[in-house]
Amino acid sequence: MAGEDACHIDLTGRPLYIEGDGRTPGAMADIEDIIDNFSALDQWDDRYRYLIELGRELPALSEAAHSDANKVQGCASQVWLDTKVRANGADGPALTFGGDSDAHIVRGLIAILLAIYSGKTARAILAVDALALFEKMGLREHLTPQRSNGFRSMVERIRADARAALAAAAA
């Protein structure tokens, strides 16, 4: 690849995000679509580029959400996760997440986590093993230990928010 093509993957026909309704930002494509896209890319350089492209497509996080309360501890980069909880009847609370980072690859990891968790009920969030999906995509072996640890910190933060939402709903 040369020139512009060297840093941009052709994702034509590959779902990254589902268009929003004009009032809310687009939602992530299904995690299975992302996993399929990863498996369709043979070279790790292409997979890194795809990860970065996922991060570029993340909806912007408001300046107010870039707060200390939303900062994820345990990440080498700066990472913010903003959690919104809504009542969801008998299914329990549902959580929607937004995220941002000052590192391109980490923004891509956030995009993957949003595809896995955002919009799901707290119980569904606690039932999903994001680390197993991370392994399935082969990401752990190709990221630095710091980035892998940061990914685990983000997963734990999401799971803690889900547990807190369930506890608040039960109170």
ZAVEXRO-907409 format. One line per field, with one value per residue: residue number from 1; y, z, x of N, C-alpha, C, CB in turn. Coordinates in steps of 0.001 Angstrom, whole numbers, plus 500000, padded with zeros to 6 digits. Each point is the difference from the previous one (the first is absolute). Glycine has a CB too. Layout:
tipa = NUM; ...
npy = Y; ...
npz = Z; ...
npx = X; ...
capy = Y; ...
capz = Z; ...
capx = X; ...
cpy = Y; ...
cpz = Z; ...
cpx = X; ...
cbpy = Y; ...
cbpz = Z; ...
cbpx = X; ...
END
This chain:
tipa = 1; 2; 3; 4; 5; 6; 7; 8; 9; 10; 11; 12; 13; 14; 15; 16; 17; 18; 19; 20; 21; 22; 23; 24; 25; 26; 27; 28; 29; 30; 31; 32; 33; 34; 35; 36; 37; 38; 39; 40; 41; 42; 43; 44; 45; 46; 47; 48; 49; 50; 51; 52; 53; 54; 55; 56; 57; 58; 59; 60; 61; 62; 63; 64; 65; 66; 67; 68; 69; 70; 71; 72; 73; 74; 75; 76; 77; 78; 79; 80; 81; 82; 83; 84; 85; 86; 87; 88; 89; 90; 91; 92; 93; 94; 95; 96; 97; 98; 99; 100; 101; 102; 103; 104; 105; 106; 107; 108; 109; 110; 111; 112; 113; 114; 115; 116; 117; 118; 119; 120; 121; 122; 123; 124; 125; 126; 127; 128; 129; 130; 131; 132; 133; 134; 135; 136; 137; 138; 139; 140; 141; 142; 143; 144; 145; 146; 147; 148; 149; 150; 151; 152; 153; 154; 155; 156; 157; 158; 159; 160; 161; 162; 163; 164; 165; 166; 167; 168; 169; 170; 171
npy = 498822; 502239; 502131; 500013; 496857; 500509; 500798; 498237; 496710; 500631; 500287; 499716; 498500; 500823; 500478; 502460; 500225; 498470; 503003; 501063; 499899; 502631; 499355; 498419; 500668; 498074; 497957; 499328; 498953; 498037; 500167; 498537; 502574; 499754; 496927; 500523; 502186; 498022; 497884; 502175; 500484; 497426; 502290; 499796; 502373; 499305; 499978; 502954; 501053; 498794; 501470; 502799; 499554; 499591; 502820; 501520; 499016; 501365; 501492; 502317; 498554; 502796; 501388; 498334; 497306; 501463; 498988; 499162; 498340; 498772; 499182; 496803; 500271; 498677; 502264; 499940; 502015; 502178; 497322; 502416; 497135; 502586; 497503; 501293; 498095; 499918; 498675; 497423; 500063; 498011; 501009; 501278; 502859; 499828; 500730; 502170; 499433; 503025; 498689; 502471; 498371; 502680; 497023; 500440; 497530; 501324; 500646; 496829; 499295; 501883; 498371; 497306; 501264; 500993; 497038; 498902; 502036; 501725; 498990; 498000; 500206; 501102; 497105; 500652; 501013; 497259; 498216; 501409; 498012; 503490; 497567; 498254; 502473; 500316; 497076; 500455; 502193; 497915; 502549; 498172; 499862; 503332; 501479; 500684; 497631; 502922; 498795; 497643; 502070; 501728; 497506; 499563; 503042; 499673; 497396; 501444; 502466; 498061; 498468; 502668; 500863; 497160; 500259; 502863; 498934; 497723; 501983; 501942; 497639; 499095; 503040
npz = 500000; 498142; 502032; 501989; 500015; 502610; 501761; 498519; 500776; 497096; 502940; 496618; 502031; 503222; 501513; 500785; 500933; 499618; 498331; 503072; 499381; 499123; 503167; 499843; 498728; 497792; 502217; 499658; 497147; 501995; 501883; 497194; 498439; 501658; 499348; 496876; 500103; 501364; 497720; 497553; 501201; 498555; 501814; 503273; 497796; 499883; 503161; 500316; 497912; 501617; 502643; 498574; 498856; 502924; 500779; 497592; 501113; 503168; 499304; 500298; 502917; 500190; 500204; 502035; 499259; 500871; 503442; 501252; 499343; 497326; 501365; 499057; 503029; 497867; 497506; 499826; 499204; 501907; 500318; 500099; 500714; 499460; 501920; 498326; 502659; 497793; 502555; 498065; 501907; 501553; 498950; 503119; 499467; 496770; 500879; 497565; 500270; 499030; 499678; 499652; 499792; 499880; 498099; 496821; 501832; 502010; 497622; 499407; 502981; 499854; 497485; 501676; 502324; 498053; 498819; 502976; 500931; 498046; 501209; 502714; 501987; 501848; 498776; 497417; 501726; 501496; 497179; 498753; 500830; 498918; 500483; 497709; 497975; 500530; 498927; 497330; 498992; 500619; 502438; 501699; 497728; 499313; 503139; 500974; 502084; 499538; 498263; 502040; 502366; 498283; 499523; 503106; 500463; 497993; 501456; 502780; 498935; 498979; 502723; 501758; 498243; 500520; 503121; 499983; 498414; 502152; 502437; 498731; 499509; 503144; 501205
npx = 500839; 501353; 499020; 498340; 500628; 501959; 497277; 497254; 499393; 498599; 497992; 498719; 497751; 500814; 496840; 502223; 497113; 497257; 500042; 499838; 497111; 502243; 500533; 502836; 502921; 499078; 499105; 503069; 499156; 498630; 502664; 499257; 501184; 502655; 500407; 499790; 502276; 502056; 499603; 500571; 503104; 501910; 501111; 499885; 499858; 496892; 499695; 501187; 497914; 497562; 500850; 499930; 497046; 498784; 501160; 498637; 497110; 500334; 497055; 502272; 500346; 498029; 502810; 498156; 501662; 502958; 498862; 502650; 497318; 501420; 503044; 499578; 501661; 502074; 500944; 503344; 497620; 499008; 497863; 497632; 498387; 497752; 498544; 497361; 498934; 497459; 498513; 500628; 496819; 500689; 502982; 500526; 500416; 499904; 503102; 499533; 503315; 500282; 502887; 501650; 502673; 501577; 499789; 498814; 499844; 497901; 497916; 500072; 499287; 497414; 498950; 500032; 498289; 497698; 499689; 499469; 497817; 498233; 497067; 500529; 497609; 502269; 499544; 501694; 502480; 500209; 500010; 502822; 502565; 500447; 502078; 498499; 500159; 503137; 500492; 498378; 502112; 502680; 499448; 501897; 502121; 499901; 500251; 502908; 499422; 498731; 497676; 499351; 499576; 497973; 498120; 499730; 499111; 497556; 498942; 499898; 498269; 497723; 499785; 499572; 497482; 498620; 500211; 498592; 497428; 499435; 500078; 497836; 497888; 500059; 499271
capy = 501178; 501222; 501235; 500045; 498669; 499328; 500234; 499939; 498734; 500091; 499309; 500044; 498803; 499439; 500843; 500524; 500568; 500085; 501410; 500450; 500529; 501449; 500481; 499281; 499568; 498643; 498911; 499125; 498771; 498831; 499522; 498914; 500637; 500434; 498783; 499551; 500916; 499673; 498734; 500183; 500693; 499021; 500581; 500737; 501438; 500336; 499920; 501209; 501110; 499851; 500391; 501462; 500502; 499876; 501096; 501264; 500051; 500169; 501299; 500900; 500047; 501411; 500498; 499748; 498574; 499821; 500393; 499061; 498922; 499070; 499511; 498598; 499777; 498774; 500083; 500805; 501182; 500586; 499354; 500398; 499263; 500671; 499001; 500453; 498881; 500259; 498898; 499177; 499106; 498715; 499563; 500683; 501199; 499883; 500962; 500487; 500518; 500812; 499921; 500738; 499841; 500794; 499069; 499482; 498568; 499863; 500385; 498820; 499033; 500516; 499714; 498571; 499842; 500553; 499034; 498862; 500301; 501151; 499741; 498712; 500042; 499742; 498545; 499542; 500468; 499138; 498639; 499957; 499965; 500800; 499548; 498855; 500554; 500634; 498874; 499462; 500878; 499932; 501306; 499984; 499650; 501013; 501288; 500033; 499638; 501181; 500170; 498886; 500318; 501093; 499411; 499343; 501056; 500530; 498960; 499974; 501223; 499776; 498992; 500643; 500860; 499114; 499525; 501153; 500245; 498951; 500263; 501160; 499599; 499103; 500765
capz = 500000; 499950; 500185; 500922; 500256; 500996; 501350; 500025; 499479; 499326; 500794; 499250; 500191; 501330; 500971; 501170; 500840; 499453; 500020; 501057; 499547; 499971; 501383; 500748; 499092; 499482; 500893; 499435; 499326; 500876; 500257; 499056; 498767; 500235; 500036; 498608; 499302; 500445; 499413; 498559; 499783; 500211; 500581; 501232; 499707; 499576; 501174; 500774; 499291; 500216; 501385; 500029; 499275; 500927; 500956; 499321; 499784; 501284; 500193; 500877; 501406; 500387; 500877; 501380; 500293; 500207; 501399; 500850; 500387; 498869; 499627; 500346; 500649; 499577; 498578; 499753; 499299; 500640; 499516; 500671; 499685; 500509; 500117; 500190; 500434; 499894; 500448; 498851; 500420; 500625; 499594; 500803; 499383; 498798; 500049; 498735; 500276; 499070; 500431; 499265; 500453; 499268; 499175; 498899; 500153; 501156; 499522; 499316; 501029; 500567; 499017; 500138; 501243; 499797; 499169; 500856; 501185; 500040; 499710; 500590; 501408; 500945; 500093; 498762; 500066; 500929; 499443; 498830; 500282; 498982; 499879; 499079; 498645; 499763; 499618; 498729; 498931; 499983; 500354; 501175; 499661; 499132; 500678; 501105; 501281; 500557; 499324; 500437; 501361; 499877; 499513; 501160; 500895; 499418; 500174; 501413; 500260; 499435; 500844; 501275; 499756; 499874; 501353; 500743; 499460; 500543; 501434; 500142; 499581; 501014; 501257
capx = 499161; 500776; 499253; 498864; 499488; 500821; 499521; 498541; 499497; 498718; 498995; 498759; 499193; 500239; 499298; 500704; 498968; 498661; 499626; 499101; 498718; 500076; 499961; 501029; 501061; 499891; 500388; 501016; 499606; 500051; 501353; 500287; 500481; 501381; 500812; 500108; 500905; 501356; 500437; 500171; 501272; 501065; 501211; 499754; 500010; 498641; 499131; 500266; 499347; 498567; 499775; 500096; 498828; 498872; 500137; 499676; 498559; 499302; 499345; 500753; 499617; 499910; 501069; 499586; 500227; 501444; 500166; 500743; 499086; 499891; 501328; 500224; 501283; 500675; 500343; 501192; 499494; 498828; 498779; 498773; 498784; 498811; 498942; 498612; 499161; 498559; 499151; 499629; 498925; 500311; 501337; 501004; 500563; 500832; 501095; 500548; 501334; 500775; 501391; 501021; 501379; 500978; 500784; 499180; 499706; 499120; 498657; 499481; 499616; 498757; 498951; 499663; 499248; 498663; 499263; 499665; 499217; 499107; 498598; 499614; 499588; 501088; 500192; 500655; 501386; 500736; 500055; 500886; 501436; 500684; 501389; 499987; 499855; 501294; 500861; 499493; 500478; 501456; 500547; 500878; 501385; 500603; 500045; 500952; 499387; 499331; 498708; 499151; 499580; 499045; 498755; 499389; 499502; 498760; 498975; 499625; 499219; 498663; 499339; 499703; 498838; 498843; 499666; 499449; 498647; 499143; 499819; 499118; 498657; 499466; 499809
cpy = 501226; 501178; 499863; 498623; 499287; 500220; 500014; 498708; 500256; 499155; 500060; 498686; 499336; 500894; 500419; 500496; 499960; 501457; 500306; 500564; 501518; 500604; 499353; 499563; 498564; 498991; 499143; 498863; 498861; 499521; 498867; 500552; 500420; 498793; 499463; 500875; 499723; 498729; 500110; 500684; 499058; 500545; 500781; 501498; 500457; 499967; 501210; 501196; 499954; 500429; 501525; 500623; 499901; 501151; 501345; 500180; 500148; 501345; 500833; 499944; 501469; 500392; 499717; 498551; 499674; 500430; 498956; 498813; 498943; 499411; 498569; 499867; 498700; 499971; 500887; 501295; 500610; 499392; 500491; 499117; 500701; 499007; 500677; 498759; 500416; 498768; 499233; 498962; 498741; 499497; 500636; 501169; 499655; 501114; 500341; 500682; 500898; 499935; 500809; 499680; 500932; 499129; 499346; 498529; 499781; 500434; 498832; 498928; 500431; 499698; 498535; 499777; 500558; 499059; 498806; 500376; 501083; 499640; 498720; 500190; 499686; 498504; 499456; 500402; 499073; 498576; 499869; 500047; 500724; 499537; 498784; 500477; 500673; 498945; 499462; 500829; 499989; 501298; 499933; 499740; 501055; 501393; 499928; 499564; 501179; 500199; 498885; 500237; 501128; 499505; 499319; 501028; 500594; 499003; 499989; 501235; 499830; 499012; 500588; 500924; 499169; 499484; 501128; 500297; 498958; 500237; 501175; 499643; 499113; 500743; 500636
cpz = 500000; 500278; 501031; 500359; 501104; 501423; 500081; 499348; 499306; 500770; 499317; 500176; 501348; 501031; 501133; 501004; 499267; 500126; 501132; 499401; 499927; 501401; 500826; 499017; 499539; 501017; 499294; 499234; 501008; 500154; 499050; 498658; 500141; 500018; 498576; 499213; 500391; 499319; 498490; 499653; 500368; 500768; 501270; 499797; 499581; 501173; 500921; 499345; 500181; 501411; 500129; 499299; 500863; 501007; 499394; 499829; 501301; 500033; 500997; 501419; 500412; 500910; 501457; 500403; 500157; 501430; 500756; 500398; 498896; 499585; 500498; 500579; 499485; 498525; 499848; 499284; 500835; 499356; 500852; 499520; 500695; 499961; 500247; 500332; 499831; 500491; 498766; 500408; 500682; 499648; 500832; 499246; 498754; 500046; 498594; 500335; 498868; 500476; 499132; 500606; 499194; 499112; 498965; 500177; 501166; 499635; 499247; 500975; 500679; 499050; 500075; 501261; 499877; 499146; 500836; 501011; 499879; 499552; 500600; 501442; 500874; 500120; 498761; 499993; 500887; 499473; 498842; 500440; 498882; 499809; 499079; 498557; 499555; 499529; 498621; 498813; 499903; 500401; 501119; 499621; 499142; 500600; 501134; 501286; 500645; 499376; 500393; 501415; 500002; 499522; 501156; 500985; 499475; 500173; 501447; 500364; 499501; 500867; 501373; 499860; 499880; 501370; 500827; 499529; 500531; 501483; 500213; 499629; 501055; 501299; 500072
cpx = 500874; 499096; 498899; 499478; 500771; 499486; 498476; 499546; 498684; 498995; 498635; 499258; 500203; 499312; 500918; 498981; 498680; 499587; 499039; 498722; 499989; 499989; 501103; 501079; 499770; 500468; 501041; 499356; 500132; 501440; 500368; 500485; 501452; 500934; 500199; 500963; 501450; 500498; 500209; 501325; 501143; 501203; 499680; 500068; 498610; 499035; 500202; 499318; 498483; 499623; 500023; 498790; 498738; 500021; 499668; 498498; 499201; 499294; 500796; 499431; 500024; 501168; 499661; 500264; 501489; 500348; 500818; 499130; 499888; 501339; 500177; 501404; 500606; 500341; 501227; 499629; 498884; 498761; 498834; 498873; 498841; 498850; 498662; 499180; 498550; 499253; 499538; 498953; 500506; 501398; 501103; 500595; 500830; 501042; 500460; 501317; 500487; 501429; 500929; 501365; 500890; 500892; 499082; 499625; 499042; 498578; 499363; 499562; 498698; 498842; 499567; 499171; 498585; 499156; 499545; 498922; 498935; 498584; 499470; 499527; 501208; 500271; 500714; 501473; 500824; 500151; 500987; 501461; 500749; 501439; 500096; 499848; 501305; 501005; 499606; 500478; 501520; 500657; 501030; 501454; 500697; 500002; 501011; 499293; 499266; 498626; 499039; 499486; 498972; 498644; 499269; 499438; 498702; 498855; 499527; 499179; 498564; 499229; 499630; 498784; 498732; 499564; 499353; 498575; 499018; 499713; 499055; 498562; 499330; 499676; 498623
cbpy = 498780; 498978; 500583; 502190; 499898; 500257; 501289; 502516; 498688; 500382; 500546; 501598; 499688; 498980; 498850; 500640; 501470; 497573; 500093; 500488; 498013; 499955; 500363; 499206; 501560; 500860; 499999; 500589; 500877; 499344; 500670; 498575; 500796; 501993; 499457; 499129; 501742; 501105; 498798; 500127; 502261; 498932; 500129; 498090; 499873; 499074; 497486; 499051; 500006; 498124; 497837; 499851; 499317; 497484; 498687; 499878; 498609; 498538; 498985; 501511; 497653; 499886; 501801; 501780; 499459; 500397; 501238; 501899; 501629; 501287; 502349; 499201; 501262; 498851; 499666; 497912; 499029; 502173; 497941; 502370; 497797; 502280; 498328; 501992; 499173; 501587; 501286; 500342; 500882; 499471; 499681; 497866; 501100; 498969; 499111; 500304; 497952; 501551; 497771; 501857; 497591; 501668; 499566; 501646; 499410; 500400; 502431; 500512; 499415; 501830; 501801; 499352; 500129; 502329; 500711; 499115; 499293; 501473; 501246; 498815; 499307; 502085; 499833; 500181; 502379; 501397; 499711; 501126; 497806; 501945; 500877; 498545; 500346; 501770; 499408; 499121; 501435; 498308; 500989; 499201; 497622; 498640; 500472; 501858; 498294; 501054; 501141; 498432; 499257; 501552; 499668; 498072; 500512; 501323; 498610; 498678; 501402; 500467; 498175; 499869; 501670; 499336; 498342; 500967; 501016; 498391; 499107; 501519; 500148; 498132; 500455
cbpz = 501199; 498368; 497665; 499045; 497635; 498468; 500438; 499938; 501819; 497745; 502087; 498332; 497578; 499268; 499428; 498602; 501146; 500613; 497543; 501483; 500986; 497789; 499807; 501749; 501140; 497704; 501128; 501860; 497709; 499294; 502400; 501131; 499504; 501312; 502327; 500114; 499921; 502210; 501810; 499790; 500470; 497912; 497714; 501258; 499312; 497735; 499851; 500782; 498319; 498340; 500792; 500031; 497821; 499729; 501157; 498806; 497973; 501155; 499494; 498037; 500492; 499799; 498331; 499776; 498731; 497517; 499918; 500859; 501427; 499235; 500079; 498174; 502054; 501801; 499309; 499889; 497727; 500518; 499202; 500228; 499745; 499212; 500883; 498377; 501656; 498038; 502072; 498996; 498136; 499941; 497710; 501171; 502263; 498636; 502233; 498922; 501350; 499444; 500884; 499426; 500667; 501860; 501922; 498513; 499054; 501555; 499832; 498087; 500369; 501220; 498502; 498782; 501270; 500197; 497984; 499717; 501167; 499576; 497946; 498511; 499407; 501260; 501417; 498761; 499643; 501875; 500690; 498597; 501261; 500571; 502310; 501806; 500394; 501759; 502436; 501202; 500323; 498244; 499282; 501371; 500134; 498095; 499399; 498876; 500311; 500410; 498076; 498518; 500856; 499529; 497698; 499723; 500691; 498330; 498150; 500523; 499816; 497674; 498807; 500645; 498848; 497694; 499893; 500285; 497913; 498319; 500467; 499497; 497599; 498977; 500059
cbpx = 498177; 501601; 500515; 499408; 499272; 501943; 502077; 499828; 501153; 501110; 501284; 501008; 500095; 502227; 497867; 502003; 501671; 499406; 500341; 501962; 498909; 498868; 497526; 498319; 501601; 500327; 497722; 501551; 500741; 497670; 499768; 498265; 497682; 499175; 499134; 497662; 498185; 499544; 498775; 497518; 498932; 499257; 501015; 500917; 502421; 500494; 500065; 502202; 501869; 499944; 501037; 502528; 501068; 500022; 501724; 502185; 500355; 501695; 497742; 500533; 500938; 497490; 500563; 498252; 497908; 500485; 497810; 501391; 498721; 498039; 500935; 498410; 499237; 498812; 497577; 501398; 500608; 501236; 501284; 500806; 501264; 500818; 501651; 500250; 501751; 500333; 499237; 502292; 498656; 497578; 499122; 500501; 500036; 498089; 500712; 497684; 500494; 498049; 499522; 498355; 499583; 499965; 501614; 501109; 502264; 501955; 500713; 501477; 502430; 501265; 500922; 502118; 502146; 500928; 501330; 502329; 501966; 501966; 500326; 501657; 497626; 499394; 497928; 497810; 499240; 499150; 497634; 498232; 499759; 498535; 500484; 499008; 497518; 499506; 500311; 497989; 497987; 499819; 497859; 498076; 499330; 499280; 497590; 501325; 501798; 502230; 501147; 501288; 502239; 501886; 501010; 501592; 502350; 501345; 501022; 502075; 502100; 500867; 501290; 502443; 501472; 500761; 501925; 502328; 500996; 500937; 502301; 501936; 500733; 501315; 502446
END
